């Protein structure tokens, strides 16, 4: 990666940061961690805003706001449906970390692919999945993307460049690596983004996939969402590194640390990484420092979280509050314009939710279709003798 583009070398006392077991004089090794967009403390106690150095146009910045509000309000509606027992399965919210998914996905080109996590609904919406598809999926309706066979965002849309996640989240890294290798053989030009949590980064699949992508110089961007907890385990109890970006040194690839609650910074750092990967530079690791304000799912009461911790993040570092403040301070929007955007989002959610609620559930026999290739394996039904 071009080290002239405001790339700092993270260390404990200035200069280049060297990995454990490496001698400072070994010029073959160079840890490259850009900290240009890392989280900053507020100056004089002022509320946090967003990065003002951006390539985004004014209309794009308003569209970013729409996606942020769409993500949060869709999830709020899902929680209401869950409490009405209309949702089949659990609800996994991204409350407090929406900017990471929205900003990173918005930086991609239409042909690029993503493999999101359960908390990356914002990236799925940016990729063009409609709220009605999300509602129908969560309610296991026949018209949902998986026809009621799977739940929440365990579905995909190849046409939109969205590979559905599986529960073994670390495995999505080698899956995306395989997609990019196949694209190279077919001479297709696109970048792949795989999201992973701090817990998933401790799995073998993560290591194997990223290592292979690094060796093959595949255009893979791994976005590590450092949200402080892997289910209920604090990050400090599952990895010895202070910054997840340090792990990039093990694969010889560049890394970035970005404020995951600054949607502008998330956009800029992903765009930079995507341009680098698209030019043939190879894999990049981005660590987005953010915070998960809800439990693993709605059934998780977060009793493992210290008192006042969630409330502090809600008051001092909410990504949507920060972006609203940025838009108003930079005269990119008026309060009335933002309210109009939110009103439009609510209308869309009301219409799409009503459509999903009124949609039928799938017929039982449909569970036998679309699981295997039915041209090869015919559907299997219960023997008629058992029906009686």
ABEGO torsion letter per residue (X at the ends): XBAABGBBBBBAAEEBBBBBGBBAABAABBBBBBAAABBBBBBGGBBBBBBABBABBAAAAAAAAAAAAAAAAAAAAAAAAAAAGABBEBBBBABGAAAAAAAAAAABBAABBBBBBAAAAAAAAAAGBBAAAAAAAAAGBAABAAGGABBEABBBBAAAGBBBBBABAAAAAAAAAAAAAAAAAAGBBBBBBBBBBAAAAABAAAAAAAAAAAAAGBBBBBBBBBAGBBEABBAAAABABABAAAAAAAAGBBBBBBBAABAAAAAAAAAAAAAAAAAGAEBBBBBBBBBBABBABAABAGAABBBGAAAAAAAABBAAAAAAAAAAAAGABBAAAAAAAAAAAAAAAAAAAAAAAABBBBBAAAAABGABBAAABBBBBBBAAAAX
